[in-house]
Amino acid sequence: MSLAVGAGPSSSNMDDEAGSAEETTTNHRPESDDDNEEENRNLHLGPQYTLKEQLEKDKDDESLRKWKEQLLGGVDINNIGETLEPEVKFLSVAIVSPDREDIVLSIPADGKPEGLWFTLKEASHYRLKFSFQVSNNIVSGLRYTNTVWKTGVKVDSTKDMIGTFSPQLEPYTHEMPEETAPSGFLARGSYTAKSKFLDDDNKCYLEINYTFDIRKDWAATE
C-alpha cells in the first residue's frame, strides 16, 4: 500500500471520512473462499442424461438432431450404454523410438506388472503410445499422470492431457509428446513409477504400478 505525501485533511474531514470508512467496512464485507465454497455447494446443474437419452431427446427437431450429430461425430449407436458413466478400457502401452522396433507392453488386469516392465536406453528419444476403447458415454478431459521414484526419492512428475472421446468399437490410439531418457552414471539404474488415467471428475480408469530400468543400451523386456 502506497502513502501519499501532501497537506493533511482537517479534523472534521477526518472524522467524516472515518465514519464513512467504518460504514463501508460494515456493509461491504469482502467475499471469502468459504463464501465461494458455499455457493458451489448450492449450485444445481440440473438433470443429467445418458448419451442414448441425449440422442433420442428432441429427435423430431431436425435442426437440433443435425447439431447433435455434428457435435458427437461418429458415435457408434450400438456401443452406447444406458448409464451415465463412461467406460474406458486400456488395451496396451507401447514405447516408440526411432532407435528400435516398438516395445508393446500388455497391461495386467490389476495394473501391477510383475518384475521389470521395460528398459530404456539412456539418452534415447521415445514416445509413449496408448491404445484404449471408450463405451457407454463420452469421456471428458481424459488425462495421464506419471510419478517416478529412484531409491525412494521422487525424481519426476508429469501431467498430460489426452482429450475427450466418444464411444466407439474401434480402439483409439494416442501418442504422447517425445521425451529423452536421462543419461550418465547417476541416471542409470532401477526406478519405480505410478501412472494414472483420469477424467475431468477425477475418476481413475487405470492405475499402473511398475518398475523399469535405464541402461547403457536397450535390453529385452521381461
Secondary structure as GFF3:
##gff-version 3
##sequence-region A 1 222
A	DSSP	alpha_helix	11	27	.	.	.	ID=ss1
A	DSSP	alpha_helix	33	41	.	.	.	ID=ss2
A	DSSP	alpha_helix	51	56	.	.	.	ID=ss3
A	DSSP	alpha_helix	62	72	.	.	.	ID=ss4
A	DSSP	three_ten_helix	77	79	.	.	.	ID=ss5
A	DSSP	beta_strand	87	96	.	.	.	ID=ss6
A	DSSP	beta_strand	103	106	.	.	.	ID=ss7
A	DSSP	beta_strand	116	121	.	.	.	ID=ss8
A	DSSP	beta_strand	125	135	.	.	.	ID=ss9
A	DSSP	beta_strand	139	150	.	.	.	ID=ss10
A	DSSP	beta_strand	153	165	.	.	.	ID=ss11
A	DSSP	beta_strand	168	175	.	.	.	ID=ss12
A	DSSP	beta_strand	179	180	.	.	.	ID=ss13
A	DSSP	beta_strand	189	198	.	.	.	ID=ss14
A	DSSP	beta_strand	204	215	.	.	.	ID=ss15
###
